[in-house]
Amino acid sequence: MPANTKEVKQRLNSINNTRKITKAMELVAAAKMRKSVEATLRTRNYHAFAWGIVDRLINSQLWFDSISPVKRFFEPNRVGGQAGESNTQEHTTLIVFTSNRGLCGAFNSNIIKLAAPYLKENKNTELITIGNRGASTLTALGKEIKLAYQKNDTAIEDSSVREIIDHVYYKFKNGETDKVLVAYTDYKSAISQNAVLKQLYPFSRTQQFGLGQNDTSRKMEDMKQAPKNLEYLYEPNKYDLLEYLALRIGQAELYQALLESNASEHSSRMVAMKN
């Protein structure tokens, strides 16, 4: 009997210690979540207006020289395709956002479930991962990774985003890849996040991502009500401006995906530790 009593006490102490650890992890995740959500919501407005510029340019009468390298980013017959469409002849680039660590519920597995079938159907895909979990899991599934980065889960400014966007921008511009896609987790609320696959390049009028469904939708509607018969003047010239926009808006989109992923990760970890 004494032995049994001692064993029960040890188990109770172990349970209490585990509860203290998970509570501490919950509080840390909650603090990180608040900061990440604030950063995500702040940048959504900027992102919405950036997409408004792209939308107006796409819908305006843009005429490009046949040899213009920027034509690929805004070419009308390339714009509006579905991100998940499979074309075995295309060379695509897929950027996958996961976490560096576990203990965040189904956060990572939902992204892998989204990315793995796409990689299976699209053999000519260059894979870039941000987050150790995605890199290790996809490697275990036999996928070759071109570039792998740790994810900065408290990002205010992230150098990996600049490196990646420079890489995919020039590959797309030079015709080395036909489409650039991003798999990430879109933040809805502390208890709701969606794994999504969205198109980065070429720009798509139907693939505006990272905008949220509530707080920025009204701003986009307001922009759509703006006069459409406007004549745009480009300084110093149209091609230089559009080339600059293609790079900078692509960078803004990728950074927004990182912020959305961070907010979703910390929310998932907070809920997992609470349960």
C-alpha positions in Angstrom: 0.0 0.0 0.0 2.7 2.6 0.9 4.4 1.8 -2.4 1.1 2.4 -4.3 0.6 5.7 -2.4 4.0 6.9 -3.3 3.5 6.0 -6.9 0.2 7.9 -7.0 1.8 11.0 -5.5 4.6 10.8 -8.1 2.1 10.7 -10.9 0.1 13.6 -9.4 3.3 15.6 -9.2 4.2 14.7 -12.7 0.7 15.8 -13.9 1.0 19.1 -12.0 4.4 19.8 -13.5 3.2 19.1 -17.0 0.2 21.4 -16.4 2.6 24.2 -15.3 4.7 23.7 -18.4 1.8 23.7 -20.8 0.3 26.7 -19.0 3.6 28.6 -19.4 3.8 27.6 -23.1 0.2 28.8 -23.5 1.0 32.2 -22.1 4.1 32.6 -24.3 2.1 31.6 -27.4 -0.7 34.0 -26.4 1.8 36.9 -26.1 3.4 36.1 -29.4 0.0 35.7 -31.0 -1.1 39.1 -30.0 2.0 40.7 -31.5 1.7 38.6 -34.7 -2.0 39.4 -35.1 -1.4 43.1 -34.7 1.3 43.1 -37.3 -0.8 41.0 -39.7 -3.8 43.3 -39.4 -1.7 46.5 -39.8 -0.1 45.3 -43.1 -3.4 44.0 -44.6 -4.5 47.6 -45.4 -1.2 48.3 -47.2 -1.5 44.9 -49.0 -5.1 45.7 -50.0 -4.1 49.0 -51.6 -1.1 47.4 -53.3 -3.4 44.9 -54.9 -5.7 47.7 -55.9 -2.9 49.1 -57.9 -2.3 45.8 -59.6 -6.0 45.3 -60.3 -6.3 48.7 -62.0 -3.2 48.0 -64.1 -4.5 44.6 -65.1 -7.9 46.1 -66.1 -6.4 49.1 -67.9 -5.2 48.9 -71.5 -1.6 47.9 -71.0 0.4 47.5 -74.2 3.8 45.8 -74.0 6.5 45.3 -76.5 6.8 41.7 -77.5 10.2 41.5 -76.0 9.4 43.3 -72.7 10.4 41.0 -69.8 7.8 42.6 -67.5 5.0 41.4 -69.8 4.9 38.0 -68.1 3.8 39.5 -64.8 0.8 41.4 -66.2 0.0 39.6 -69.5 -3.8 39.5 -69.8 -4.1 36.0 -71.1 -1.9 34.7 -68.2 -3.9 36.4 -65.5 -6.7 34.8 -63.6 -5.7 31.1 -63.7 -6.5 28.9 -60.8 -3.6 28.3 -58.4 -4.3 24.6 -58.0 -4.6 23.8 -61.7 -2.4 21.0 -62.8 -0.3 21.2 -66.0 2.4 18.6 -66.3 4.2 20.7 -69.0 4.6 23.8 -66.7 7.6 24.5 -64.6 6.3 25.8 -61.3 7.8 27.1 -58.0 6.1 26.3 -54.7 6.9 28.2 -51.5 5.7 26.4 -48.4 5.3 28.0 -44.9 5.3 25.8 -41.8 6.7 26.2 -38.3 10.1 25.4 -36.9 8.6 23.5 -33.9 5.7 21.2 -33.2 3.0 21.3 -30.4 0.8 23.5 -32.6 -2.1 21.1 -33.4 -2.8 20.5 -37.0 -1.0 23.6 -38.2 1.8 21.8 -40.0 -0.1 18.8 -41.2 -2.8 20.8 -42.9 -0.1 22.6 -45.0 1.6 19.3 -45.9 -1.8 17.8 -46.9 -2.2 20.7 -49.2 1.3 20.8 -50.7 2.0 17.1 -51.0 -0.7 16.3 -53.6 0.2 19.3 -55.7 3.9 18.2 -55.7 2.8 14.7 -56.7 0.7 16.0 -59.7 3.2 18.6 -60.8 6.6 16.9 -61.2 8.3 20.0 -62.6 8.1 21.9 -59.4 10.9 23.7 -57.6 10.3 23.5 -53.8 11.2 26.2 -51.3 10.4 25.8 -47.6 10.2 28.3 -44.8 10.1 26.4 -41.5 12.0 23.3 -40.3 8.9 21.1 -39.9 7.9 21.5 -43.6 11.5 20.8 -44.7 11.9 17.6 -42.6 8.4 16.2 -43.5 8.7 16.9 -47.2 12.2 15.5 -47.3 10.9 12.3 -45.6 8.2 12.1 -48.3 11.0 12.0 -50.9 10.6 15.6 -52.2 13.7 17.5 -53.3 14.0 20.9 -51.7 15.8 23.7 -53.6 16.0 26.2 -50.8 15.2 25.8 -47.1 14.9 28.5 -44.4 14.1 28.6 -40.8 11.0 30.7 -40.1 11.3 33.9 -38.2 8.1 33.6 -36.0 8.4 37.1 -34.6 9.2 38.8 -37.9 9.1 42.5 -38.2 11.5 42.4 -41.2 12.8 39.1 -42.6 15.8 38.7 -44.9 14.7 35.3 -46.1 11.6 36.9 -47.7 13.8 39.3 -49.7 16.1 36.4 -50.7 13.2 34.2 -51.8 11.4 36.9 -53.7 14.5 37.9 -55.6 15.1 34.3 -56.5 11.5 33.6 -57.8 11.1 37.1 -59.4 14.1 36.7 -61.7 13.3 33.1 -62.5 9.8 34.0 -63.5 11.0 37.1 -65.4 13.5 35.1 -67.4 11.0 32.4 -68.2 12.7 29.7 -66.1 9.4 29.1 -64.2 5.8 29.5 -65.5 4.0 30.0 -62.2 4.9 30.8 -58.6 2.6 29.5 -55.8 2.6 30.0 -52.0 1.2 27.5 -49.5 0.6 29.1 -46.1 -2.0 29.4 -43.3 -4.4 32.3 -43.6 -5.3 33.8 -40.2 -9.1 34.2 -39.5 -9.3 34.2 -35.7 -7.7 32.7 -32.7 -9.6 29.5 -33.3 -9.9 29.5 -37.0 -7.2 29.3 -39.6 -7.2 28.0 -43.2 -4.4 26.3 -45.1 -4.5 27.9 -48.6 -2.6 27.6 -51.9 -2.4 30.9 -53.7 -0.7 32.3 -56.8 2.1 34.8 -56.5 3.2 35.2 -60.1 1.8 36.0 -62.6 -0.5 38.5 -61.0 -4.1 37.3 -60.9 -7.2 39.4 -60.5 -8.9 36.5 -58.7 -6.0 35.4 -56.5 -5.8 38.4 -54.1 -4.6 36.7 -50.9 -3.8 37.7 -47.4 -6.5 40.4 -47.4 -8.8 38.8 -44.9 -12.5 38.5 -45.4 -13.8 41.3 -43.3 -11.6 44.2 -42.4 -10.2 45.0 -45.9 -13.0 43.8 -48.2 -14.8 47.1 -47.8 -11.6 49.0 -48.9 -11.3 46.8 -52.0 -14.9 47.5 -52.8 -14.3 51.2 -52.4 -11.4 51.0 -54.8 -13.5 49.2 -57.4 -16.0 52.1 -57.3 -13.2 54.5 -58.4 -13.5 55.9 -62.0 -12.3 53.4 -64.5 -11.8 55.7 -67.5 -8.6 57.2 -66.1 -5.5 57.7 -68.1 -2.3 56.7 -66.3 1.0 58.5 -66.8 4.1 56.4 -66.0 7.3 58.0 -64.7 10.1 57.6 -65.7 8.4 55.1 -68.1 5.8 52.4 -68.0 8.2 49.5 -68.1 10.5 50.6 -65.3 7.6 51.4 -63.0 5.8 48.1 -63.7 9.0 46.1 -63.2 9.5 47.8 -59.9 5.9 47.1 -58.8 6.2 43.5 -59.9 9.1 43.0 -57.5 7.9 45.1 -54.6 4.3 43.9 -54.6 5.5 40.3 -54.8 7.7 41.0 -51.8 4.8 42.5 -49.9 2.6 39.5 -50.7 5.2 37.0 -49.5 5.8 39.0 -46.3 2.1 39.1 -45.7 2.0 35.3 -46.1 4.7 35.1 -43.4 2.7 37.3 -41.0 -0.5 35.3 -41.6 1.4 32.1 -41.0 3.0 33.4 -37.8 -0.4 34.6 -36.4 -1.9 31.2 -37.2 1.0 29.2 -35.7 0.9 31.0 -32.4 -2.9 30.8 -32.2 -2.8 27.0 -32.9 -0.1 26.5 -30.3 -2.0 28.6 -27.7 -5.1 26.5 -28.3 -3.2 23.2 -28.3 -1.5 24.0 -24.9 -4.8 25.1 -23.4 -6.4 21.8 -24.3 
